[in-house]
Amino acid sequence: MGVFVFLPLVLPFTAWPIARLAEHHLHPRTATWLLSSVATVFAVCSTLCLGLLMVVGTAQLPGNPLPDGWSDPEVREAVPYDEVAGRAAIPALLWVLASCSQVLWRHRRVRVRAGRVLAGLRAASVAVLPDEAPYAYALPGRRRHRGRVVVSSGMVALLSAPERRALFAHERAHLAGRHHRFLLSVQLAARANPFLRPLRTAVAYTAERWADEEAAAAVGSRRTVARAVGRAALVSRGGPTPGLAGFAAVPGPVPRRVAALLAPAPAVSVWPRMFTRLGLAWWGAAAGATASALSSANATVTLMLILHAATPM
């Protein structure tokens, strides 16, 4: 197992350059898919290696239910770093599991509460709530049920008719693209490994930009969408469902979103050119993800073979 079990815990550093460069140089749809996939791979591999270290650490605890052969001196010699890292991995993995469970529970609670609020309203793609506080968000549906665009009467009153069309198109783009799944995956990844937090921030931005571009294509005016984004950000006080993809869910990058909408539409590209900053960052992240997957697989197989040999028949 050796050092391979530790590599997936630190290899997420290789994804930091692509996180920032993808925001500026890739189409938002491509950037969202790319960053979410890379974050998920890194998170799964690092969590798996934490689990392997936890098994090693648990085998050294007195009174554990594992076979006695797992704590044999020969086994401990074949599995290095078990004294400190193995035991430290136990609370670390428990924290990861508890933190991810909290994210899932909060996400489910938000959707259930929002669903209850809308239960008494007419079944339509857009639900207008009688609330003077200006907000708008996309509420994903369950299974075969389509999602709904939820907007307050306060937000409707503050926007012009073209801006309202842009707002609805933006929220429908969130629903059509299932952006809440990307956001949830990177949230879980960031909880599993704190080194993945830059990717979570980047995906939160690219998901909004993706919806901006879809809204601009649907409305036919990039300037109208830019104006709607800016005005919604100025008046919005946050909806009652934090954590879901919203029209102005990330106030910080709003000036960047407006500037991008006032510029020409980004070109749709899948693979960046090799000998560019973006290309080098992409291949670095891909190499890191591959090395992480291979390292975790190597550590898993090695530990299984060692513990199988140490298990009494």
One Martini backbone bead per residue (centre of mass of N, CA, C, O) as a GRO file, in nm:
protein
  313
    1MET     BB    1   0.065   0.057  -0.027
    2GLY     BB    2   0.186   0.300   0.107
    3VAL     BB    3   0.193   0.604  -0.059
    4PHE     BB    4  -0.069   0.557  -0.235
    5VAL     BB    5  -0.281   0.630  -0.006
    6PHE     BB    6  -0.201   0.953  -0.010
    7LEU     BB    7  -0.237   1.081  -0.290
    8PRO     BB    8  -0.558   1.135  -0.305
    9LEU     BB    9  -0.538   1.366  -0.077
   10VAL     BB   10  -0.342   1.575  -0.275
   11LEU     BB   11  -0.419   1.576  -0.589
   12PRO     BB   12  -0.633   1.815  -0.603
   13PHE     BB   13  -0.421   2.037  -0.670
   14THR     BB   14  -0.423   1.979  -0.988
   15ALA     BB   15  -0.721   2.136  -1.020
   16TRP     BB   16  -0.684   2.443  -0.972
   17PRO     BB   17  -0.616   2.567  -1.253
   18ILE     BB   18  -0.882   2.470  -1.405
   19ALA     BB   19  -1.093   2.620  -1.236
   20ARG     BB   20  -1.025   2.913  -1.341
   21LEU     BB   21  -0.986   2.876  -1.652
   22ALA     BB   22  -1.269   2.757  -1.722
   23GLU     BB   23  -1.437   3.014  -1.665
   24HIS     BB   24  -1.295   3.183  -1.919
   25HIS     BB   25  -1.240   2.944  -2.171
   26LEU     BB   26  -1.505   2.791  -2.137
   27HIS     BB   27  -1.782   2.659  -2.174
   28PRO     BB   28  -2.007   2.631  -1.925
   29ARG     BB   29  -2.096   2.342  -1.983
   30THR     BB   30  -1.814   2.216  -1.999
   31ALA     BB   31  -1.709   2.314  -1.722
   32THR     BB   32  -1.919   2.175  -1.545
   33TRP     BB   33  -1.862   1.884  -1.628
   34LEU     BB   34  -1.559   1.875  -1.576
   35LEU     BB   35  -1.542   1.969  -1.274
   36SER     BB   36  -1.742   1.760  -1.159
   37SER     BB   37  -1.590   1.504  -1.245
   38VAL     BB   38  -1.320   1.560  -1.108
   39ALA     BB   39  -1.430   1.594  -0.819
   40THR     BB   40  -1.555   1.312  -0.791
   41VAL     BB   41  -1.302   1.144  -0.828
   42PHE     BB   42  -1.137   1.264  -0.596
   43ALA     BB   43  -1.341   1.206  -0.367
   44VAL     BB   44  -1.361   0.898  -0.391
   45CYS     BB   45  -1.058   0.834  -0.357
   46SER     BB   46  -1.009   0.974  -0.080
   47THR     BB   47  -1.226   0.816   0.077
   48LEU     BB   48  -1.114   0.535   0.026
   49CYS     BB   49  -0.837   0.588   0.166
   50LEU     BB   50  -0.953   0.651   0.440
   51GLY     BB   51  -1.079   0.371   0.476
   52LEU     BB   52  -0.815   0.212   0.469
   53LEU     BB   53  -0.684   0.354   0.710
   54MET     BB   54  -0.906   0.278   0.912
   55VAL     BB   55  -0.862  -0.024   0.906
   56VAL     BB   56  -0.576  -0.011   1.013
   57GLY     BB   57  -0.644   0.142   1.277
   58THR     BB   58  -0.860  -0.055   1.392
   59ALA     BB   59  -0.668  -0.308   1.419
   60GLN     BB   60  -0.510  -0.155   1.676
   61LEU     BB   61  -0.746  -0.170   1.852
   62PRO     BB   62  -0.874  -0.248   2.138
   63GLY     BB   63  -1.149  -0.464   2.096
   64ASN     BB   64  -1.178  -0.536   1.816
   65PRO     BB   65  -1.368  -0.729   1.566
   66LEU     BB   66  -1.122  -0.816   1.435
   67PRO     BB   67  -0.892  -1.004   1.340
   68ASP     BB   68  -0.592  -1.079   1.493
   69GLY     BB   69  -0.410  -1.089   1.232
   70TRP     BB   70  -0.428  -0.772   1.163
   71SER     BB   71  -0.220  -0.710   1.430
   72ASP     BB   72   0.020  -0.823   1.328
   73PRO     BB   73   0.348  -0.745   1.293
   74GLU     BB   74   0.371  -0.826   0.990
   75VAL     BB   75   0.135  -0.653   0.895
   76ARG     BB   76   0.241  -0.380   1.002
   77GLU     BB   77   0.495  -0.389   0.820
   78ALA     BB   78   0.328  -0.402   0.541
   79VAL     BB   79   0.170  -0.147   0.683
   80PRO     BB   80   0.236   0.157   0.677
   81TYR     BB   81   0.147   0.418   0.897
   82ASP     BB   82  -0.052   0.300   1.124
   83GLU     BB   83  -0.007   0.450   1.392
   84VAL     BB   84  -0.113   0.740   1.294
   85ALA     BB   85  -0.288   0.747   1.029
   86GLY     BB   86  -0.491   0.527   1.100
   87ARG     BB   87  -0.616   0.675   1.350
   88ALA     BB   88  -0.671   0.954   1.213
   89ALA     BB   89  -0.883   0.838   1.002
   90ILE     BB   90  -1.129   0.792   1.177
   91PRO     BB   91  -1.229   1.089   1.233
   92ALA     BB   92  -1.212   1.181   0.940
   93LEU     BB   93  -1.428   0.990   0.822
   94LEU     BB   94  -1.656   1.068   1.012
   95TRP     BB   95  -1.666   1.363   0.921
   96VAL     BB   96  -1.732   1.314   0.626
   97LEU     BB   97  -1.996   1.158   0.667
   98ALA     BB   98  -2.141   1.377   0.833
   99SER     BB   99  -2.116   1.610   0.628
  100CYS     BB  100  -2.260   1.471   0.387
  101SER     BB  101  -2.523   1.413   0.538
  102GLN     BB  102  -2.595   1.709   0.588
  103VAL     BB  103  -2.622   1.792   0.293
  104LEU     BB  104  -2.846   1.590   0.215
  105TRP     BB  105  -3.051   1.674   0.431
  106ARG     BB  106  -3.075   1.971   0.348
  107HIS     BB  107  -3.161   1.925   0.056
  108ARG     BB  108  -3.419   1.767   0.124
  109ARG     BB  109  -3.556   1.977   0.310
  110VAL     BB  110  -3.583   2.200   0.103
  111ARG     BB  111  -3.760   2.046  -0.101
  112VAL     BB  112  -3.991   1.975   0.092
  113ARG     BB  113  -4.068   2.260   0.183
  114ALA     BB  114  -4.121   2.374  -0.100
  115GLY     BB  115  -4.339   2.166  -0.177
  116ARG     BB  116  -4.543   2.251   0.042
  117VAL     BB  117  -4.586   2.543  -0.051
  118LEU     BB  118  -4.687   2.438  -0.355
  119ALA     BB  119  -4.931   2.240  -0.311
  120GLY     BB  120  -5.174   2.471  -0.332
  121LEU     BB  121  -5.100   2.519  -0.616
  122ARG     BB  122  -5.098   2.551  -0.933
  123ALA     BB  123  -5.017   2.346  -1.195
  124ALA     BB  124  -4.710   2.488  -1.299
  125SER     BB  125  -4.411   2.609  -1.423
  126VAL     BB  126  -4.513   2.872  -1.271
  127ALA     BB  127  -4.467   3.020  -0.942
  128VAL     BB  128  -4.649   3.269  -0.763
  129LEU     BB  129  -4.566   3.438  -0.478
  130PRO     BB  130  -4.707   3.620  -0.207
  131ASP     BB  131  -4.425   3.826  -0.206
  132GLU     BB  132  -4.229   4.111  -0.147
  133ALA     BB  133  -3.987   3.952  -0.167
  134PRO     BB  134  -3.717   3.930  -0.381
  135TYR     BB  135  -3.737   3.621  -0.574
  136ALA     BB  136  -3.566   3.332  -0.737
  137TYR     BB  137  -3.623   2.982  -0.840
  138ALA     BB  138  -3.530   2.640  -0.883
  139LEU     BB  139  -3.744   2.350  -0.861
  140PRO     BB  140  -3.700   2.039  -0.849
  141GLY     BB  141  -3.806   1.745  -0.941
  142ARG     BB  142  -3.965   1.421  -0.917
  143ARG     BB  143  -3.883   1.216  -1.130
  144ARG     BB  144  -4.151   1.274  -1.346
  145HIS     BB  145  -4.147   1.548  -1.231
  146ARG     BB  146  -4.144   1.862  -1.291
  147GLY     BB  147  -4.021   2.147  -1.253
  148ARG     BB  148  -4.010   2.478  -1.094
  149VAL     BB  149  -4.080   2.814  -1.111
  150VAL     BB  150  -3.994   3.047  -0.854
  151VAL     BB  151  -4.176   3.351  -0.775
  152SER     BB  152  -4.214   3.660  -0.666
  153SER     BB  153  -4.408   3.939  -0.668
  154GLY     BB  154  -4.172   4.134  -0.615
  155MET     BB  155  -4.002   4.055  -0.864
  156VAL     BB  156  -4.212   4.104  -1.086
  157ALA     BB  157  -4.250   4.415  -1.022
  158LEU     BB  158  -3.929   4.493  -1.085
  159LEU     BB  159  -3.975   4.381  -1.370
  160SER     BB  160  -3.978   4.360  -1.684
  161ALA     BB  161  -4.094   4.178  -1.935
  162PRO     BB  162  -3.817   4.093  -2.060
  163GLU     BB  163  -3.689   4.020  -1.782
  164ARG     BB  164  -3.886   3.796  -1.710
  165ARG     BB  165  -3.816   3.613  -1.946
  166ALA     BB  166  -3.523   3.580  -1.862
  167LEU     BB  167  -3.572   3.456  -1.587
  168PHE     BB  168  -3.735   3.207  -1.679
  169ALA     BB  169  -3.516   3.099  -1.871
  170HIS     BB  170  -3.302   3.057  -1.655
  171GLU     BB  171  -3.459   2.857  -1.471
  172ARG     BB  172  -3.516   2.648  -1.692
  173ALA     BB  173  -3.217   2.582  -1.738
  174HIS     BB  174  -3.172   2.457  -1.463
  175LEU     BB  175  -3.375   2.227  -1.505
  176ALA     BB  176  -3.276   2.105  -1.776
  177GLY     BB  177  -2.966   2.070  -1.660
  178ARG     BB  178  -2.953   1.977  -1.366
  179HIS     BB  179  -2.777   2.167  -1.166
  180HIS     BB  180  -2.819   2.048  -0.879
  181ARG     BB  181  -2.632   1.803  -0.925
  182PHE     BB  182  -2.366   1.951  -0.956
  183LEU     BB  183  -2.378   2.107  -0.687
  184LEU     BB  184  -2.397   1.857  -0.504
  185SER     BB  185  -2.137   1.712  -0.589
  186VAL     BB  186  -1.937   1.947  -0.507
  187GLN     BB  187  -2.021   1.963  -0.215
  188LEU     BB  188  -1.938   1.675  -0.139
  189ALA     BB  189  -1.646   1.696  -0.232
  190ALA     BB  190  -1.564   1.930  -0.035
  191ARG     BB  191  -1.625   1.756   0.219
  192ALA     BB  192  -1.428   1.518   0.154
  193ASN     BB  193  -1.227   1.757   0.027
  194PRO     BB  194  -1.100   2.068   0.083
  195PHE     BB  195  -0.928   2.092  -0.192
  196LEU     BB  196  -1.223   2.122  -0.363
  197ARG     BB  197  -1.341   2.414  -0.328
  198PRO     BB  198  -1.268   2.560  -0.596
  199LEU     BB  199  -1.467   2.380  -0.764
  200ARG     BB  200  -1.726   2.467  -0.629
  201THR     BB  201  -1.709   2.766  -0.706
  202ALA     BB  202  -1.687   2.725  -1.012
  203VAL     BB  203  -1.959   2.572  -1.057
  204ALA     BB  204  -2.146   2.791  -0.949
  205TYR     BB  205  -2.071   2.981  -1.186
  206THR     BB  206  -2.108   2.801  -1.447
  207ALA     BB  207  -2.408   2.743  -1.401
  208GLU     BB  208  -2.498   3.035  -1.434
  209ARG     BB  209  -2.375   3.076  -1.717
  210TRP     BB  210  -2.533   2.860  -1.856
  211ALA     BB  211  -2.811   2.990  -1.802
  212ASP     BB  212  -2.750   3.255  -1.943
  213GLU     BB  213  -2.706   3.139  -2.231
  214GLU     BB  214  -2.983   3.006  -2.258
  215ALA     BB  215  -3.146   3.268  -2.219
  216ALA     BB  216  -3.025   3.427  -2.457
  217ALA     BB  217  -3.125   3.225  -2.674
  218ALA     BB  218  -3.432   3.243  -2.601
  219VAL     BB  219  -3.464   3.564  -2.616
  220GLY     BB  220  -3.235   3.716  -2.818
  221SER     BB  221  -3.083   3.884  -2.567
  222ARG     BB  222  -2.806   3.965  -2.390
  223ARG     BB  223  -2.880   4.242  -2.264
  224THR     BB  224  -3.137   4.157  -2.116
  225VAL     BB  225  -3.005   3.948  -1.931
  226ALA     BB  226  -2.800   4.139  -1.801
  227ARG     BB  227  -3.012   4.327  -1.678
  228ALA     BB  228  -3.157   4.110  -1.508
  229VAL     BB  229  -2.917   4.019  -1.339
  230GLY     BB  230  -2.850   4.293  -1.211
  231ARG     BB  231  -3.129   4.354  -1.085
  232ALA     BB  232  -3.166   4.093  -0.919
  233ALA     BB  233  -2.909   4.138  -0.744
  234LEU     BB  234  -3.000   4.412  -0.614
  235VAL     BB  235  -3.297   4.303  -0.494
  236SER     BB  236  -3.211   4.049  -0.377
  237ARG     BB  237  -3.258   3.844  -0.056
  238GLY     BB  238  -3.325   3.568  -0.088
  239GLY     BB  239  -3.446   3.271  -0.069
  240PRO     BB  240  -3.603   2.988   0.098
  241THR     BB  241  -3.372   2.803  -0.087
  242PRO     BB  242  -3.090   2.728   0.002
  243GLY     BB  243  -2.871   2.553  -0.245
  244LEU     BB  244  -3.009   2.623  -0.492
  245ALA     BB  245  -3.044   2.705  -0.803
  246GLY     BB  246  -3.016   3.047  -0.889
  247PHE     BB  247  -3.034   3.353  -1.036
  248ALA     BB  248  -2.861   3.494  -0.766
  249ALA     BB  249  -2.676   3.296  -0.578
  250VAL     BB  250  -2.398   3.460  -0.671
  251PRO     BB  251  -2.312   3.778  -0.617
  252GLY     BB  252  -2.009   3.817  -0.678
  253PRO     BB  253  -2.010   3.731  -1.011
  254VAL     BB  254  -2.206   3.932  -1.154
  255PRO     BB  255  -2.015   4.119  -1.316
  256ARG     BB  256  -1.904   3.882  -1.487
  257ARG     BB  257  -2.173   3.800  -1.612
  258VAL     BB  258  -2.238   4.066  -1.748
  259ALA     BB  259  -1.981   4.086  -1.918
  260ALA     BB  260  -2.030   3.818  -2.074
  261LEU     BB  261  -2.308   3.912  -2.200
  262LEU     BB  262  -2.173   4.169  -2.351
  263ALA     BB  263  -2.038   3.959  -2.495
  264PRO     BB  264  -1.973   3.728  -2.689
  265ALA     BB  265  -2.039   3.423  -2.753
  266PRO     BB  266  -1.929   3.133  -2.667
  267ALA     BB  267  -1.752   2.879  -2.767
  268VAL     BB  268  -1.799   2.547  -2.857
  269SER     BB  269  -1.594   2.340  -2.652
  270VAL     BB  270  -1.420   2.050  -2.540
  271TRP     BB  271  -1.112   2.062  -2.632
  272PRO     BB  272  -0.831   2.183  -2.546
  273ARG     BB  273  -0.548   2.301  -2.625
  274MET     BB  274  -0.250   2.189  -2.541
  275PHE     BB  275  -0.054   2.464  -2.593
  276THR     BB  276  -0.196   2.582  -2.324
  277ARG     BB  277  -0.302   2.674  -2.028
  278LEU     BB  278  -0.560   2.508  -2.040
  279GLY     BB  279  -0.441   2.245  -2.150
  280LEU     BB  280  -0.238   2.195  -1.919
  281ALA     BB  281  -0.449   2.197  -1.692
  282TRP     BB  282  -0.620   1.964  -1.799
  283TRP     BB  283  -0.393   1.746  -1.806
  284GLY     BB  284  -0.324   1.772  -1.508
  285ALA     BB  285  -0.602   1.687  -1.399
  286ALA     BB  286  -0.615   1.416  -1.548
  287ALA     BB  287  -0.358   1.300  -1.421
  288GLY     BB  288  -0.452   1.325  -1.127
  289ALA     BB  289  -0.706   1.146  -1.153
  290THR     BB  290  -0.560   0.894  -1.252
  291ALA     BB  291  -0.361   0.866  -1.015
  292SER     BB  292  -0.581   0.843  -0.800
  293ALA     BB  293  -0.718   0.586  -0.907
  294LEU     BB  294  -0.463   0.404  -0.909
  295SER     BB  295  -0.383   0.437  -0.612
  296SER     BB  296  -0.647   0.333  -0.484
  297ALA     BB  297  -0.636   0.056  -0.623
  298ASN     BB  298  -0.364  -0.034  -0.516
  299ALA     BB  299  -0.432  -0.010  -0.211
  300THR     BB  300  -0.673  -0.202  -0.210
  301VAL     BB  301  -0.539  -0.460  -0.315
  302THR     BB  302  -0.309  -0.476  -0.108
  303LEU     BB  303  -0.482  -0.486   0.149
  304MET     BB  304  -0.649  -0.734   0.077
  305LEU     BB  305  -0.410  -0.933   0.056
  306ILE     BB  306  -0.298  -0.896   0.340
  307LEU     BB  307  -0.563  -0.957   0.505
  308HIS     BB  308  -0.618  -1.232   0.380
  309ALA     BB  309  -0.351  -1.362   0.481
  310ALA     BB  310  -0.425  -1.283   0.797
  311THR     BB  311  -0.671  -1.458   0.781
  312PRO     BB  312  -0.822  -1.698   0.933
  313MET     BB  313  -0.953  -2.023   0.831
   0.00000   0.00000   0.00000
